[in-house]
Structure formats: structure tokens, C-alpha cells
Amino acid sequence: MAINKVKFYTEFKKHFGRFTNSQVQGFDAIINEWDRSRLSDLRWLAYMLATAWHETARTMQPIAEYGKGGSRPYGSKIKHSGVRYTTPDKLYYGRGFVQLTWYENYELMGRLLKVDLLRNPELAMNMDVAVKVMFEGMLRGASSIGDFTGKCLEQYFNANVSDPVSARRIINGTDKAQLIAEHYHKFLSCL
């Protein structure tokens, strides 16, 4: 069943206030992918929207991490494994709707999505790619696990559990888990 966007944006205004055309483009891209995917658990979509809302600083546009990795290891030429690399001559700081980070994650997502993210990490800023990265990483996609941390939406929202606080582990441990859970409840109401 397709998402009723008129209802979504009407409810959005009640919970979040005004929205920009740029935000609408981002919401529409995510909702359109949801509709194409024929998924049905609206809790998953609500959590995806809440995550993107937080990770993009409410812009709902794929963005580059503020500080571009700064003093974090992935902000220099170090793999998650601790090994230094020289090629490609790129840095793998956060980009996209969910702030994809680390050499290995760009490599994995590129392979799964058939996009050369390792040589062209800036492609994670492309709206279509950013949406696909988010869906692949947060759901049991092509790899059958949540590709960011090994956790996925199906673990936190199913017939036995609905846990938007712990679902933050899909992306980034427990950082801002309560805040994103609050956004989740608002987005679920919008849907």
C-alpha cells in the first residue's frame, strides 16, 4: 500500500512545523523507495525517516559529515581494521542520509549496490545512492544483515518487539537514541 503523501505532509506540519522544498525532495525520495520496495511495516519507515532527519541535521538531503571526520580515525587514511591505506586517495568520512563511514563500509556498500563508492565516495551524496545505502544498511538487504553494524530494523520492530530506542544500534550505538526515538514516534504518527 502506497504512502499517502498528502496525509504525511499535513501531519508533518502538526508535529514539526513548516517544511522546505528541499526537505520534501528528501522525504519523497525515501518514501518512493519504500513504495517501490513493497515493504509494509510502517515502523521501519518511521525509523528510517527519524534517522535521516537526525543524521542530515533536518535537511533531508544527503550531506557530508560536519568536520569531515576531523580527529576520528576514518577522517584519515586508516581502515576500520586499523590498517593504513594509500589507494584510493580518498577519505571515508560520513556522507549521505545515514552518514556512511569507514573504508570497509564504502567498499561493502559499493559492492552490494554495484556503485564504485570506494573510488568515488562522493557518490554517496547522490540522492538515489543515499536512499539505496540507507535501505541496504538498515534492512536485511542483499547481505541478509544490517550492513552498518550487523543490526537491522527487523530485529527492533517485529511481531514481538517495538523498540525505537535500541534501534539506534543499527546506525551508531546508543548515541542520541532517545532523541531519535522521539522523532520516530512523530513520524509514525505522520504515516
N, C-alpha and C positions, 0 to 999 in steps of 0.2 A: 504494500500500500504506500503510495507516494505521500511525501510530507506536504501538508497544506501550508504553503509559504505565507499566504495572506494571514492565516491564524498565527503562524510563528512570529511574524513581524509585529502584528498587533499586540501579542502577549509580550514580545521583547520590549516594546516601548513601556509597558507597565512595570517591568522588572528592572530595566537598565536605562531607560530614557531614550533619547534620540539616537539615531544611528546614521552613519555616513554611507555614501555610495560605495566607498572602498570597503567598508565592513560588509555591506550587502554582497559584494563580489565574492568575498571570502566565505561568508555563510553559504551562499548559493553553490559555490564550488564543492564544499563539503557535503551539503545536502543532496546535490545532484549525484555525487559519487555514491552516497548512501542509497539513493533510489535505484541507481544502476546496479548496485550490489545485491539488491533484493533482500537486505537484512531486515529484521523485524523487531528486535529488542530495542525500544527507544531509549532505554537506559544507556546503552552503548553510545548511541549518537549524542545524547545529552552530555555524557562524559567526554566524548571527543570534542564537542563544542566548548565545554568548560575548559578543557586542556588548551585548546588553541587560543581561546580568549585570554587565558593567563600567559601562555608562552609567547604570544605575539604582542604583549602589552596592550591588549584590547583593540589592536589594529585590524585583526582578522586578515592580515596579509602575511605571506611568508617573509620573515625578517632574519637578519643576521644578528647573532648574539651581541649584545652591548659589550664592548670591550674586546670582542673577537677572541675570546679565550683567555685574554690577559695573562695572569700568572698561573693559570691552570695548565696541567701537562699537555692537554690536547691543543692548547694555544701555541705550542711549539712542535717541532718535528719529532714527537715521541708517540709511539703506538700505545694503546691501552695495555699491552703486554709489557711495556717499559722499554722496548727495543726502539732505538733511534732509526729514522729512515731519511733518505736523501731524495728519493724519487717516488712519486712525482713531487715536484717542488711546490707543494700546496700545504695549507693548514686546514685542519678539520674541526674548526670551532662550530658552534651551534648555528644552524640555518633551518629555515622552513617554518611550518606550523608547530612543530614539536621540538625544535632545536636539536636536530641530528648532530651528534658529536662523535669524535674519535675516528681515526683511520679505518679501523676494522668495521665500524658501523657503516661508514660510507661505502666501503668495499662490499659488504654483505647486501645492503640495500640496492646498490647498483646492479649486482648480480641478479638479485631476485626480481627487480623491476626492469632489467635489461636496459639500463641507462648508465653511462660511464661516469658515475659520481666520483670515482677515485681521481680521475684526471680532470674532471670538471665539477668540483664540489659546488660551484655557484649554481648548477642546475637544480639544486635543492631549493632554490629561491623561486623557481618557476612554479606557478600556481598548480598546474596539473601534476607535476612531480611531487610537490609538497603534500598534496592531498593523498597521492598514492603511498608516499612514505609513511604518512600518518596511519592510513588504513592497514598497511602491511605490518607496521611496527606495533600497533595497539591490538590487533586481532590475531587469531590463528590463521595467518595468511598462507602463502606458498610454503613457508617453512614449518607450519603447524605449531609454532610457538609465537609468543610476543617477541619480536626481534630486538627490541631495545634492551630489555632486562630479563627476558625469559618469562615474563608475566604478561597476561593478556586480559582483555575485557571479560572474556568468557569465564575467567576464574573469579571475578569480583561481582559479576551480575549474571545470575542464572536462576534456576527454579528454587534453589536453596539459600541463596545469599544475594544481598544488595548492599554493597559496601563501598560507597564513593570515597571514603577517607583512605582506606587501604589501597584502593585502585591507583593511587598516585605512584605506587611501586612499579607500575607499568612504565613510567617515564623517569622518575627521579626520586627514588627512596620515599621519604615522607616530607620532603621539602614543600611547604605551602599546602599540605594535604587538606587541612580543614578549610582553608580559603577556597580551594578548587572544588571541594565538596559542596560548599555554599553556592558557588556558581552552578554546579551540576543541578542542584535542586531547582534553581531558577530556570535553567534551560529545559529541564524535564517538564516543568510547568508550561513553558512556551510550546513544547511539542505536543 
